[in-house]
């Protein structure tokens, strides 16, 4: 079978499935990445312009499964790509568990190291969204193979060192039966630290250097309470664009003071470096038609200026938390430690990572947490001093 874009192999018997083994071997020898997806009762592969699609538990399925097990699971050298790696690893692990006589977690542990590409992560590098229609699995597999290659061309280290491992650790957490975090690592006021790092504001710098609450220092400088000062600072991060702020943090609108023009004048006078730094972000976005987080993830052109400065600040917070989670995940003292980020508003007091304890050597892992948690500090805003909490 063929389409306008690819040749589709959809075997219905052993004879039709037999060439899959040599096709997979050729893909391995050519060092090309193969996309692999599963959805409901279908399993799909794509490399180049050829797509293989098979129905689960059919005779061709078990022929192809045997080839896949011998050439991918039992050996090394193959490289796979997903359309949305977080979801694909979950689906594939559950899809293949029974045929491989394993648990989803056991399948995950064998599959995860094989994946070196992720269309969703690659597209996100440039602030693009690639939606995957899993109901047309052949087309989805083709898109994953071809579009990931385009989006990842010239990709920063963030893609392979952060984004892909982060998708893997999240998938592992989703497959784990333990749903409650047993420990947390908490970082306070990350977005304000990023803002201090980016703008070099002396008031914020002195607050962090002296170990004082930066929010209390700002509130005193602006003659308002801490909660109002927090809302005003977020308003400033969004370039004082009310519509843009409303879309992202509608709950903060109520906390803003009535006399915003007057507050703006106070900001310009008392936090001049902060305001100038955000204006510089807008100018750079206008001139270069792009802006990046501290880790190299980009915002595409054409967005409001407030989106650009907020992306630089809050996007860096997202990437920092992902970097810490990946660092902890890659340095686990035991493979049964599950790690994931915990849901928090980007402008909340704390950004948190949580996880489970190993079945043994709990003290060794706590020591490792205390060693690793403060190390990923790219900000010039004092020591992070993360809090490690047993739940």
C-alpha positions in Angstrom: 0.0 0.0 0.0 1.2 3.6 -0.7 0.3 7.1 0.2 1.5 10.3 -1.3 4.3 10.5 1.3 5.3 7.0 2.2 5.0 3.3 1.4 2.8 1.5 3.9 3.5 -2.1 4.9 0.5 -3.6 6.7 1.1 -7.3 6.8 -1.8 -9.7 7.3 0.2 -13.0 7.4 3.7 -14.4 8.1 4.9 -13.9 4.5 4.0 -10.2 4.6 5.8 -9.7 8.0 8.9 -11.6 7.1 10.7 -8.6 5.4 10.4 -6.5 8.6 13.5 -8.2 10.1 15.8 -7.2 7.2 14.2 -3.7 7.1 14.9 -3.2 10.8 18.4 -4.5 10.4 19.1 -2.1 7.5 17.8 0.8 9.6 20.2 -0.2 12.4 23.2 -0.4 10.0 22.4 2.9 8.5 22.3 4.6 11.9 19.0 6.2 11.1 16.5 6.9 13.8 13.3 4.8 13.6 10.0 6.2 14.9 8.0 3.7 17.0 4.4 4.4 18.3 1.6 2.3 19.7 -2.1 3.2 20.1 -4.9 0.9 21.2 -4.4 -2.2 19.1 -1.8 -0.9 16.5 1.9 -0.8 16.5 3.8 1.3 13.9 7.4 2.0 12.8 8.8 4.4 10.2 12.2 5.0 8.8 12.8 7.0 5.6 9.7 6.7 3.5 8.6 3.3 4.7 6.0 2.7 7.4 5.1 -0.6 9.0 1.7 -1.0 10.7 0.5 -4.1 12.4 -2.5 -5.2 14.5 -1.7 -6.3 18.1 -1.9 -10.1 18.8 -2.1 -10.9 15.1 0.2 -13.5 13.6 2.3 -10.8 11.8 2.5 -9.0 15.1 4.4 -11.8 16.8 6.7 -12.2 13.9 7.6 -8.5 14.0 7.8 -8.7 17.8 10.4 -11.4 17.6 12.5 -9.4 15.2 12.2 -6.3 17.4 13.2 -8.2 20.5 16.3 -9.7 18.9 17.5 -6.6 17.0 16.5 -3.9 19.5 15.7 -5.1 23.0 18.4 -7.8 23.2 21.2 -5.9 21.5 22.4 -2.3 21.3 22.8 0.1 18.4 19.3 1.0 17.4 17.9 4.5 17.9 14.3 5.3 18.1 12.2 8.5 18.1 8.8 9.2 19.5 6.0 11.6 18.5 5.4 12.6 22.2 8.0 10.6 24.1 6.3 11.0 27.5 3.0 9.5 26.2 4.7 7.1 23.8 6.8 5.4 26.5 3.7 4.9 28.6 1.7 3.5 25.7 4.4 1.3 24.4 5.3 -0.1 27.8 1.7 -1.1 28.5 1.1 -2.2 24.9 4.1 -4.6 24.9 3.9 -5.8 28.5 1.7 -8.8 28.0 3.2 -10.0 24.7 6.7 -9.8 26.3 5.4 -11.5 29.4 6.6 -8.6 31.5 5.3 -5.7 33.6 4.9 -2.2 32.0 7.8 -1.0 34.2 10.1 -3.8 33.1 9.3 -3.0 29.4 9.9 0.7 30.1 13.4 -0.1 31.5 14.3 -1.8 28.3 12.7 0.7 25.9 13.7 4.0 27.4 17.4 3.8 26.7 16.6 3.2 23.0 14.9 6.5 22.4 17.1 9.4 21.3 14.6 11.6 19.7 11.2 13.2 20.5 9.2 15.2 18.0 7.3 17.1 20.8 10.5 18.1 22.6 12.3 19.1 19.3 9.3 21.3 18.2 9.2 22.9 21.6 12.8 24.1 21.2 11.5 26.8 18.8 8.0 27.2 20.5 6.2 25.2 17.9 3.5 22.7 18.6 3.3 19.4 16.8 0.0 17.6 17.5 -0.1 13.9 16.9 -3.2 12.1 15.6 -2.8 8.7 17.1 -6.0 7.5 15.3 -3.9 7.6 12.1 -0.9 5.8 13.5 0.9 5.3 10.2 0.8 9.1 9.4 1.8 9.8 13.0 4.9 7.5 12.8 5.9 9.1 9.5 5.5 12.6 10.9 7.6 11.7 14.0 10.4 10.3 11.9 10.6 13.2 9.4 9.6 16.3 11.4 11.8 15.4 14.4 14.8 15.4 12.1 13.9 18.9 10.9 13.1 20.4 14.3 16.2 19.0 15.9 18.6 20.2 13.2 21.2 22.4 15.0 19.4 21.8 18.3 21.1 23.1 21.5 22.4 20.7 24.1 19.1 21.3 26.0 17.3 18.9 23.6 19.3 15.7 24.3 20.7 16.5 27.7 17.5 17.8 29.3 14.3 17.5 27.3 14.5 13.9 26.3 15.7 12.6 29.7 13.0 14.7 31.4 10.3 13.1 29.2 11.7 9.7 30.2 11.7 10.3 34.0 8.1 11.7 33.8 7.0 8.6 31.9 8.7 6.4 34.5 6.8 8.2 37.3 3.5 7.9 35.5 4.0 4.1 35.2 4.9 3.7 38.9 2.2 2.5 41.2 3.3 4.8 44.0 1.5 8.1 43.6 2.6 10.1 46.7 5.9 11.8 47.0 7.9 10.6 50.0 10.4 13.5 49.9 10.6 16.9 48.3 13.2 19.4 47.2 11.9 23.0 47.4 13.4 26.1 45.9 12.0 29.4 47.0 11.3 32.4 44.8 13.0 31.0 41.7 11.4 33.4 39.2 12.5 36.4 41.3 16.1 35.0 41.4 16.0 34.7 37.6 14.8 38.2 37.3 17.6 39.4 39.6 20.1 37.4 37.5 18.8 38.8 34.2 18.5 42.5 35.2 21.2 42.8 37.8 19.0 45.0 39.9 21.1 46.2 42.9 18.1 46.2 45.3 17.5 42.5 44.6 21.2 41.7 44.5 21.7 43.2 48.0 18.7 41.4 49.4 20.0 38.0 48.3 23.6 38.8 49.2 22.5 39.7 52.8 20.1 36.8 53.1 17.0 39.0 53.4 13.6 38.3 51.9 13.7 39.9 48.4 9.9 40.3 48.3 9.9 42.1 51.6 12.7 44.4 50.4 10.7 45.2 47.2 7.5 45.7 49.1 9.2 48.2 51.4 10.7 50.1 48.4 7.3 50.3 46.7 5.4 51.1 49.9 3.0 48.2 49.7 2.4 44.8 51.3 4.3 41.7 50.1 1.3 40.1 48.2 0.7 43.3 46.3 4.4 43.7 45.5 4.5 40.1 44.2 1.6 40.9 41.8 3.2 44.1 40.7 6.5 42.4 39.9 4.7 39.8 37.8 2.9 42.6 36.0 6.3 44.2 35.3 7.7 40.9 34.0 4.8 40.8 31.5 5.8 44.3 30.3 2.8 45.8 32.1 0.5 44.2 29.5 -2.7 43.5 31.3 -4.2 41.4 28.5 -1.1 39.1 28.5 -1.1 38.9 32.3 -4.8 38.1 32.3 -4.2 35.1 30.0 -1.5 33.5 32.2 -2.2 34.6 35.8 -5.8 35.9 36.0 -5.9 35.3 39.8 -3.2 38.0 40.2 -5.3 40.8 38.7 -7.3 41.2 41.9 -4.0 41.8 43.9 -2.9 44.7 41.7 -3.3 48.2 43.2 -5.8 50.5 41.6 -3.3 53.3 40.7 -1.1 51.3 38.3 0.3 54.4 36.5 1.6 55.7 39.8 3.0 52.3 40.7 4.7 52.2 37.3 6.4 55.5 38.1 7.6 54.1 41.5 9.0 51.0 39.8 10.9 53.1 37.2 12.4 55.2 40.0 13.1 52.6 42.7 13.8 49.5 40.7 15.3 51.2 37.6 17.7 48.4 36.7 14.9 45.8 36.8 12.7 47.9 34.6 15.5 48.7 32.2 16.5 45.0 32.0 13.0 44.0 31.0 12.9 46.8 28.4 16.2 45.4 27.0 14.5 42.0 26.6 11.8 43.5 24.6 14.2 45.4 22.4 16.3 42.3 21.8 13.2 40.3 20.9 12.1 43.0 18.5 15.5 43.3 16.8 16.5 39.6 16.7 12.9 38.2 16.3 13.8 35.6 19.0 14.4 35.3 22.7 15.8 32.3 24.6 15.6 30.9 28.1 18.9 30.5 29.9 19.0 26.9 28.6 18.6 27.7 24.9 14.8 27.1 24.4 13.4 29.7 22.0 10.2 31.8 21.7 9.2 32.2 18.1 8.6 35.6 16.5 5.3 37.5 16.5 4.4 37.2 20.2 3.5 40.2 22.4 6.5 41.8 24.1 5.2 40.8 27.5 5.2 37.2 26.4 8.9 37.5 25.4 10.1 38.8 28.8 7.9 36.4 30.7 9.2 33.5 28.6 12.8 34.5 29.4 12.0 34.5 33.2 9.4 31.8 33.7 10.7 29.6 30.9 14.1 29.6 32.6 12.4 28.5 35.8 10.7 25.6 34.0 14.0 24.6 32.4 15.9 24.9 35.7 13.5 22.6 37.5 13.8 20.1 34.6 17.6 20.3 34.9 17.5 19.5 38.6 15.1 16.6 38.2 17.2 15.1 35.4 20.4 15.5 37.5 18.7 13.7 40.4 17.3 11.0 38.1 20.7 10.3 36.5 22.4 10.1 39.8 20.0 7.9 41.6 21.5 5.6 44.1 19.0 2.9 43.2 16.8 2.4 40.1 13.7 2.0 42.2 13.8 5.8 43.2 11.1 7.6 41.3 11.5 11.3 40.6 9.1 13.9 39.2 8.3 17.6 39.4 5.3 18.7 41.5 2.7 21.0 40.1 3.2 24.6 41.2 2.4 28.0 39.7 5.5 29.5 38.1 5.2 32.6 40.3 4.5 30.7 43.5 6.7 30.8 46.6 8.2 27.4 45.9 9.2 25.2 42.9 9.3 21.6 43.9 10.6 18.2 42.9 9.5 15.1 44.6 10.0 11.4 44.6 10.1 8.1 46.4 12.7 6.5 48.6 14.7 3.4 47.6 13.7 0.1 49.3 17.1 0.2 51.0 19.8 2.8 51.7 17.5 5.6 52.4 20.2 7.6 54.3 22.5 7.3 51.3 19.9 8.8 49.0 19.2 11.7 51.4 22.9 12.4 51.5 22.9 12.5 47.7 20.0 14.9 47.7 21.7 17.3 50.0 24.8 17.1 47.8 23.1 17.5 44.4 20.2 19.9 45.0 22.3 23.1 45.5 24.7 22.4 42.6 22.6 23.4 39.6 22.8 27.2 40.4 23.2 29.2 37.2 21.9 32.4 38.8 23.9 35.3 40.3 21.3 35.8 43.1 22.8 34.3 46.2 22.8 30.7 47.3 19.7 28.7 46.4 19.6 26.9 49.8 17.0 24.3 48.7 14.9 22.8 51.5 14.8 19.0 51.5 11.6 17.7 53.2 10.6 14.2 54.1 6.8 13.9 53.6 
